[in-house]
Amino acid sequence: MFSIEHEFDATVITLVDDGPAPLQEDVVINAFEECVTIEQYDPRTDSMQKITLSMGQLRDLGAALDLPEGVYTLNNPKRNG
């Protein structure tokens, strides 16, 4: 299950693990104009853990989901033209 909310400066997506146990904590994704953050509560440390991805890293992640094992470089049309 997931929810999508549009805030003033970001789109917030919350992923809820509603499958079979053991369940993981919710994942909150904040999509800003310049980056994307991914947050998840860690009960072992009683704190939120945050990862920040640049838009280039997010693009590469999306491409990597559909590629076989290997090392890749994606062409960036903005840099080449």
N, C-alpha and C positions, 0 to 999 in steps of 0.2 A: 504494500500500500504506500502511496506517496501523496503529498500535497504540494501545490504551487501557489505562492503568494507574490504579488507584485508590490514592492515597496518603492519609496521615492527614488532611491539610488541603486536598487538591486532587485533581482528576481531571487526568491528564496524557495528552494525545493527541499522538502523533508522526506527522507526515505525511512519507512517504518518496517522493521523486520517482523513480519507476521506469519512466518513459516513455522515449521516444526521446531521444537526446543532442541538445543539451546539457542535462544534468541540473542541477537546482537543489539547494542544500543542504537538509537536513531542516528542517522547521518543527516547533517544539515549542510546544504550546498548554497552558497551565496554567490550569484553571478553578477559581478560589477562590470563596468565598461572596460576597465584595464586589467582585471584579474578575476580568478574564481577561487573562493576559499571553501574548504571542506572541513567540517568540524564533527567530532564525535566525543561523547563523554567516556572517560576511562575510569571505571569503578575502582581499579587497582590503585590509582593515584588520586582519585576523587577530584579530577580536573578535566577540563575540556582540552582536547588535542586538536590543533589546527594545522592544516597544510594549505599553502598558497601556491596556485599555479598561474603562470603567465598565460596570456592568450595563445602564444606559440606552443607552450607545453600542452595546453588543452587541445589544440589542433592535432598535435602529435599523438596524444593519447587516443583521440577519436580514430585516427588513422591506424594506430597500432592494434586496435581491437579487431580489425579485419585483415591483418597481414600475418603471414607465417613467421616463424622464428628467423631472426636475422638482425642486421643493423641497417638503418635507413636514414636518409635525409630527404625531407620534402622540399620541393621547390616552392618558394614564396614569390608569387607574381608581383607583389609590391616592391620587392628588392631588385627584381630583374628588369623592371620596366620603367 
